[in-house]
Amino acid sequence: MTYLELSEDGGGAHKFYEAAVSGTQVTITYGRIGEAGQTRVTDFPTAEKAQAAAAKKIGEKVRKGYAPAVRGMRQRRPVTRRTIVSTRSTARQAPVLWRFDSGSAAFGIFVDEERCWVGNQRGDVYTVTHSGTVNSRFRLPEGVKCIVADDFWIYAGCDDGTVYDLSGKVPRAAYEIAADVDIYWLDIHDGVLGVSDRAGRITTIDYEDELQWARKGRGDSAWMVRCDEDAVYHGHSDGVARYDADGTLVWQTPEVRDVLFGWQERDAVYAGTARRTVHRLAKSDGRVEAVYRCDGPVYSCATSPGGRYVFAGDSHSSVYCFAASGERLWKLGTGCGSAFSMQFFDERLYIVTTDGSLACIDASEAAIAAACEGSVPERVDVKAAASLAAVEPSAVLETVTHPGDGVVVECVREGERLRVHVVSPGYESWNVQFPKAVREAGARYLVEDVRPSGRGGFYRAYGEIRRLV
């Protein structure tokens, strides 16, 4: 058994790599120092080939700067979690249709036509139907910072710096963020990940999990990052800024301070602040187009399509609705904590809260009018079935012997990196975005489909991944 570590002073990598040989079997374990990591087991025809394969792997790591170490001597790096005391709202109760208790403070939410996702500080991710039925559960190794969508793909960013793809049956590690980046928030567009952190930096990472660029904002505590096809929008303690796709600073607005959350529409970004406001900023030049005033620090905000209505959640367990112009239309209490994140969908406002709730609020005109008069429906408390098993991340793949209707891709070595290309006919010779943990030089895989990125130049593996043998 050989155990190596790579730990760079002042930040950067903080990882371990272990290779163990037992007869014809090689077990590779890797991850961040102080954590269990991920394990991959490979069988070889002979013990000699197993030894040679392990030696090759160790040699590659040593050339990258890894060195022999003793497990346990170095400790894992600290992680900042958002801990905020929430007070009870004095406003009338919002018309909550149903509430699911995820078991721990929840930051991550995403809602689409089929289901609602909630991720909590314990590492649990659940999916719940719009009618309030829990139908799946994932268990990730660390607390979930946020859940973001990129076309078909759903990603959960965790406290340990790993971003997991939840689009398949099993979570797969898609991005590994440097250990010196204390993540506060994430967003993604067309395979490019934007990361904002405690130090006030913004970092972008491409589809191959490789650094594109990083910039330091003028403030710290960067809770806001939003990405679109043209730019990245970054909010922190000292303002909001726009960076073009190549990292060029376009504008910054220091008058919008103490940003705690961000949202975007096609032509505007919205910054919720600790100063009890939400600001709508023009994407083109950063000009403040409207201000929405709340009665407490704003933890989250969202809009209805096109920004017709603006919603906000404050530190006093209240939610607000404003007209686009800035006029406050209503304020109601959640009854289940302050909204750390929120999303509007089909006349409903979905929130995840400080007490771990995923709550569905009826935001229709009739329901809100009744609630403002003190009349609300009886809330349904949703429970997950005791038999609902938690699916954990894995680098193990199912195997198949025939490609059938799928697309065959192959992993090849290019210098020190492993790349994946499409083997099936009719495709460009582009790289394929593919989980690093399952890549093995010379191996072929079967995927349901590959789809070109929006900007072109690479493919994205779609659906389940199986190994072709």
C-alpha positions, -999 to 999 in steps of 0.1 A, spaced: 0 0 0 13 35 -9 -2 66 6 5 101 -9 -7 136 -1 -6 169 -20 -11 199 3 0 234 -8 7 260 18 -15 291 16 -44 272 -1 -46 252 -33 -47 214 -34 -52 195 -2 -57 159 -14 -46 123 -8 -41 93 -31 -37 57 -19 -29 26 -40 -32 -8 -25 -24 -41 -43 -38 -75 -32 -29 -103 -56 -44 -93 -89 -66 -65 -75 -57 -28 -72 -77 -6 -49 -74 32 -55 -87 56 -29 -86 93 -33 -101 125 -21 -96 155 2 -74 151 32 -94 142 64 -123 126 44 -130 90 35 -127 97 -2 -138 76 -32 -127 41 -39 -122 23 -72 -113 -14 -75 -98 -29 -107 -89 -66 -114 -59 -75 -136 -50 -108 -153 -19 -113 -132 -3 -101 -100 25 -86 -120 2 -65 -141 -16 -53 -110 17 -42 -94 27 -25 -127 -6 -6 -129 -3 6 -93 33 17 -98 22 36 -129 -5 54 -110 18 63 -81 44 76 -106 18 99 -122 9 114 -89 45 119 -78 52 138 -110 22 161 -101 37 169 -67 22 143 -44 46 129 -18 46 100 7 28 109 39 13 94 71 -25 93 71 -40 115 99 -10 138 104 -27 166 83 -62 176 91 -90 186 68 -94 222 61 -123 241 78 -156 248 61 -178 278 67 -215 271 71 -241 298 70 -255 300 105 -282 326 111 -307 329 138 -342 332 124 -370 350 143 -407 344 140 -427 366 117 -454 389 131 -472 390 97 -503 370 89 -497 334 79 -489 326 42 -511 300 25 -487 271 28 -502 241 9 -476 215 22 -444 213 41 -416 187 40 -392 186 69 -358 176 54 -342 172 88 -316 200 88 -313 237 77 -318 237 39 -301 260 13 -305 241 -19 -337 243 -40 -346 237 -76 -381 233 -91 -391 222 -126 -422 208 -143 -418 174 -127 -405 179 -92 -389 200 -64 -354 194 -51 -343 202 -16 -307 198 -2 -298 204 34 -268 209 56 -266 172 65 -260 162 29 -295 149 22 -311 157 -11 -348 148 -17 -371 152 -46 -408 159 -40 -436 161 -64 -457 193 -68 -485 176 -49 -462 168 -20 -450 132 -24 -413 124 -16 -401 101 -44 -363 99 -41 -334 106 -18 -296 111 -22 -271 111 6 -240 132 -2 -209 132 20 -211 169 30 -237 196 35 -254 209 4 -246 246 -4 -270 249 -33 -287 231 -62 -285 245 -97 -297 234 -131 -281 235 -165 -305 224 -191 -312 187 -184 -284 184 -158 -289 190 -120 -259 198 -98 -255 199 -60 -226 218 -46 -213 206 -12 -193 219 17 -164 196 8 -159 214 -26 -174 186 -47 -202 194 -71 -223 163 -78 -243 156 -110 -277 143 -98 -292 138 -133 -288 100 -132 -297 72 -108 -265 76 -89 -247 109 -79 -214 114 -98 -187 138 -88 -186 164 -117 -164 192 -104 -137 193 -76 -131 228 -64 -97 237 -49 -95 233 -11 -86 269 -5 -119 280 -20 -144 282 9 -175 280 -12 -205 303 -5 -225 298 -37 -225 283 -71 -241 287 -105 -236 270 -138 -243 277 -175 -235 255 -205 -210 234 -184 -191 264 -170 -193 266 -133 -191 299 -114 -180 298 -77 -182 326 -52 -164 323 -19 -158 336 16 -128 357 5 -149 376 -21 -134 358 -51 -152 346 -82 -138 315 -99 -149 299 -131 -143 262 -140 -148 247 -174 -165 215 -184 -133 194 -179 -132 206 -143 -102 229 -151 -97 265 -140 -107 291 -165 -100 323 -144 -104 338 -109 -108 373 -98 -109 390 -63 -137 414 -57 -133 445 -36 -152 429 -6 -156 395 10 -184 371 18 -195 366 -18 -229 351 -15 -240 359 -51 -230 344 -84 -252 341 -115 -240 329 -149 -255 333 -184 -242 329 -219 -223 362 -219 -211 369 -184 -208 361 -147 -224 384 -121 -208 385 -86 -221 400 -54 -203 404 -21 -199 428 9 -188 457 -12 -210 456 -43 -220 437 -75 -198 432 -105 -201 418 -140 -173 398 -157 -174 388 -193 -168 352 -202 -130 357 -204 -128 373 -169 -128 410 -181 -144 433 -156 -173 452 -173 -189 471 -144 -192 472 -107 -218 489 -84 -204 497 -50 -236 513 -39 -253 479 -35 -235 465 -4 -237 435 19 -252 412 -7 -266 380 7 -283 364 -24 -287 368 -61 -312 360 -88 -313 367 -126 -337 373 -154 -328 377 -191 -318 414 -188 -314 420 -151 -298 406 -120 -314 409 -85 -293 413 -53 -308 408 -19 -289 425 9 -284 427 46 -296 463 43 -332 451 39 -334 457 2 -334 438 -31 -319 458 -60 -327 452 -97 -296 459 -118 -294 461 -156 -271 435 -169 -258 458 -196 -243 485 -173 -251 477 -137 -275 506 -134 -300 502 -104 -334 500 -121 -356 494 -90 -353 489 -52 -376 466 -32 -377 474 5 -382 447 32 -383 449 70 -353 427 77 -321 414 61 -329 396 28 -317 360 28 -332 351 -6 -351 365 -36 -367 353 -68 -390 365 -96 -419 353 -116 -412 349 -153 -399 381 -169 -396 398 -135 -433 408 -133 -433 400 -96 -403 401 -72 -403 379 -41 -380 381 -11 -375 362 22 -361 380 53 -345 370 86 -379 373 104 -395 343 86 -415 366 63 -419 364 26 -427 394 4 -441 401 -31 -435 433 -50 -446 447 -83 -417 452 -108 -418 489 -101 -409 484 -64 -444 486 -49 -449 462 -20 -480 440 -27 -479 418 4 -459 404 33 -468 371 50 -452 347 75 -439 313 65 -446 295 98 -415 274 92 -384 295 94 -366 320 72 -362 313 35 -326 306 26 -335 300 -10 -367 303 -31 -382 298 -65 -415 307 -81 -432 282 -104 -467 280 -118 -483 304 -93 -466 288 -63 -436 300 -43 -413 272 -31 -389 280 -2 -363 261 17 -357 274 52 -336 277 84 -355 249 100 -350 225 71 -384 228 55 -393 227 18 -426 245 17 -450 251 -11 -469 285 -8 -500 292 -30 -491 325 -45 -522 329 -67 -541 361 -64 -571 345 -47 -551 326 -21 -530 356 -12 -561 378 -8 -576 353 15 -544 349 35 -542 387 40 -577 385 55 -565 356 78 -579 326 59 -554 299 49 -558 263 39 -548 235 64 -512 227 58 -502 191 49 -471 178 66 -453 156 41 -433 126 52 -408 105 34 -416 67 34 -394 48 59 -385 24 31 -371 52 9 -334 43 6 -307 69 2 -285 66 -29 -249 76 -23 -222 87 -48 -203 59 -65 -177 54 -91 -189 19 -98 -207 14 -131 -230 -12 -145 -216 -32 -174 -230 -41 -208 -217 -62 -237 -236 -46 -266 -241 -9 -274 -277 -13 -285 -292 22 -292 -268 41 -270 -237 61 -279 -202 46 -274 -175 69 -259 -139 61 -252 -114 74 -226 -80 82 -240 -48 96 -225 -36 129 -238 -4 139 -220 -11 137 -183 -49 140 -187 -77 116 -195 -101 127 -221 -133 112 -234 -143 111 -271 -173 97 -291 -165 65 -309 -200 60 -325 -201 73 -361 -215 107 -371 -200 128 -343 -173 155 -342 -140 147 -326 -148 169 -295 -142 161 -259 -171 148 -238 -179 162 -204 -177 130 -183 -172 122 -146 -135 120 -137 -140 93 -111 -150 67 -137 -124 76 -164 -99 48 -172 -75 50 -201 -86 26 -229 -121 19 -214 -153 23 -235 -186 34 -221 -222 34 -232 -243 65 -226 -279 72 -236 -269 102 -257 -244 130 -261 -256 165 -267 -235 194 -280 -229 223 -256 -248 255 -264 -216 273 -276 -203 241 -294 -169 226 -291 -177 198 -267 -204 172 -259 -222 165 -227 -230 129 -217 -267 125 -212 -285 99 -191 -270 68 -174 -234 57 -179 -225 21 -183 -192 4 -190 -189 -15 -223 -170 -48 -219 
